[in-house]
Amino acid sequence: MCLIVVAWQAHATHDLLLAANRDEFHARPTRAAHVWADPPGLVAGRDEKAGGAWCGADPSGRFAAVTNIRDPQAGPAARSRGELVRDYFAGSGSAAAWAAHVAEHSAAYGPFNLLVGDRNALYHVANRGQTAPRAVAPGVLAISNGHWGDHWPKTEKARQRMQQCLAADTIAADTLLTLLADTDRAPVAELPDTGLDRDAEHFLSAMFIKSPTYGTRAASVIRRDRAGHVDFTERGFDPAGQAVHRVQHNWLIETRST
């Protein structure tokens, strides 16, 4: 997943609004979001090659999403980043506990940003830059394939548009999916320098990426209100950027501690 924007404890009725695009090679086998048998109750898409997930939520209200960090010098990793999301839901621990665990074992994975949350807290943990878990303050956060605090055109646009949605109180799932669907590329002068050539950097600068071989495969929205209702919506896309599936799951959070 290459773009995540989150409104955390920033809306009167919804304590979590998360919208995220997963960018991946179209040839990589993937299953649309569904209720998993193992970990039981997890709602997420599945990477059928490595068995992990990129964005998910569970019956207790916990949630997680991951992006890679662009690092052309990184070698092969022992473990898939998708395990960071999947394995959070294999236990019943808090976001703080999982973030601490991930920080201790982060070297086993390719470069990543992980957002992991529960009913009470949201954490960011990475294995580039500052690697210690960081509690995310209430507000709007957008992160892509850079380090924490990087201001890329796509993250700034996503953050600003989420703030506009909050101000106008337009937070329907379709509104947040539309937020993610912007195919405009950034001006060349505003591109980050991540070690790629400028043509590749420009191609990857859009919030929604289209090409025959690599692009946005799925857009996910998680909305959780303060009464404990959660809805998870996913749209999947083909190489032409056309929607090929839409799934939605809704539930009321189980009354158990996390």
NORKA-V357314 format. One record per residue. PSI is psi in whole degrees, 0 to 359 (999 if undefined). NEAR is the number of other C-alpha atoms within 12 Angstrom. Layout:
PSI,NEAR
PSI,NEAR
//
This chain:
136,44
0,41
129,51
130,49
132,43
133,49
109,41
118,40
41,29
6,28
149,28
322,18
338,21
117,28
346,33
127,45
116,47
130,53
133,53
140,50
135,47
119,44
131,41
164,33
137,24
338,25
345,17
123,20
136,17
144,28
138,28
162,33
137,35
173,30
119,25
150,25
331,15
111,20
140,27
131,21
348,29
133,37
116,43
158,46
164,41
131,33
108,31
349,18
312,16
350,20
5,26
190,34
164,42
340,52
127,51
168,54
159,51
175,46
339,35
358,33
1,45
157,45
160,51
152,49
149,51
146,45
159,43
161,37
128,32
118,28
92,21
342,16
353,13
137,18
184,14
142,15
150,17
328,16
150,21
141,29
331,39
338,37
333,34
325,44
305,43
313,40
340,35
321,43
356,40
338,23
191,21
18,25
170,25
166,29
320,39
318,30
319,24
321,37
319,37
318,25
314,23
317,33
325,28
334,18
18,22
336,31
343,23
348,21
159,30
168,31
131,35
154,44
129,47
129,56
127,48
131,50
167,46
204,38
338,36
337,25
158,30
133,38
149,39
136,41
144,43
167,40
23,35
152,27
221,20
122,17
349,26
144,24
143,32
126,25
130,23
126,28
157,17
141,19
200,23
129,34
137,38
136,44
144,42
235,45
21,40
190,35
163,30
131,31
351,17
139,21
92,23
154,34
319,31
326,42
323,40
319,27
316,33
317,38
315,35
321,23
325,33
319,39
322,28
321,20
318,29
315,29
323,16
355,13
44,19
89,22
22,35
155,26
318,32
326,24
318,25
328,39
321,38
321,26
321,38
350,41
10,37
119,26
2,23
136,21
154,26
153,27
142,19
323,21
342,14
3,17
144,28
167,29
101,24
12,22
357,17
162,18
164,15
327,19
316,17
319,20
319,27
317,27
321,25
1,38
347,39
153,36
320,44
124,43
134,42
131,32
163,23
334,18
329,18
138,25
192,35
116,38
328,46
145,49
127,54
141,53
128,49
126,48
128,44
124,44
171,29
350,22
355,19
10,26
135,27
136,35
140,34
120,43
135,40
137,41
136,36
153,34
149,34
179,28
340,25
1,19
14,27
140,22
132,20
347,17
157,22
127,24
149,26
136,27
138,31
142,27
164,26
130,22
135,26
144,18
75,13
156,16
156,16
999,26
//
